[in-house]
Amino acid sequence: MTPTHGSGSRWSDLERPPLNAAALRRGLLVPGGLWTSLDIVTATGSTNSDLAARAGSSPEGAVLVAEEQTAGRGRLDRVWSAPPRSGLFFSVLLKPRVPARRLAWLPLLTGVAAAAGLTRAAGVDMSLKWPNDLLVKVAGEERKAGGILAERAGEEGVVVGVGLNVTLRADELPVPTAGSLALADSVSTDRDPLLRAVLRSLEHWYGKWTAADGDPDASGVREAYEAGCATLGRRVRAELPGDRALVGEAVAVDSGGHLVVAAPDGGREAVGAGDIVHLRPVA
């Protein structure tokens, strides 16, 4: 049987069953836990936009999952799209009571949590590309399988969105540099345990970070991020605002979550915004 997409039936692709909302709620919505609600919609434009719209009336810990996103957004206003039920597309509402200067660590923290949870649940070697890409190896080649986008929502809220390719096949990849858990030989592509693993890991790391008043060192977040970051130690090109580019070695992540790049002339620059390209080593 050839799977079909977009037919309107929730069982249109038998290899991609829908998420089990009742089971996910039983496993994640526990007394005293971070997660307070979990809703799943068949399709929406953007879970980030939807959750941000109701942030003022929702408690911290609301989770919104979409089986399909039609206008998902990544960093730098890039579009994120994939076939229905081929991945995990969700957003969480957080209201961290930490100094504003430390909020930049929230998407990096989410990357640590997602990589840790997926490495355990999917059995894949997952790494991070600064600031918020999730990387897997496909036939020995580094590929982007997911991304994270954090956006302010109201005076005290932050909506953090995660998009992850789970069962995307080679002929469905949006670009040749993309990947998925299936293409990385994941031991499981069952999205229910994968989502539970990511959310439980996020609850763990978010709890450590907020308990330390957002301090990336006291919470262990910076150490964990640097340990899992594939960007560090690499020659990179930072494409910066104003059509400026910086080429050098990524040597550290500073206390503000910026990537520190050492230029060939010996100077160092902390990059807080822009696109990072991993370059091949100089022969």
Secondary structure, DSSP 4 states (H G I P E B T S, - for coil): ----SSSS-TTS-TTSPPP-HHHHHHHH--TTSS--EEEEES-BS-HHHHHHHTGGGS-TTEEEEES-BSSEE-GGG-EE---TTSEEEEEEEE---S-GGGTTHHHHHHHHHHHHHHHHHH----EEETTTEEEEEETTEEEEEEEEEEEEETTTEEEEEEEEESS--GGG-SSTTB--TTTTT-S---HHHHHHHHHHHHHHHHHHHHHTTT-TTTTSHHHHHHHHBSSTTSEEEEEETTTEEEEEEEEEE-TTSPEEEE-TTS-EEEE-SSEEEEPPPP-
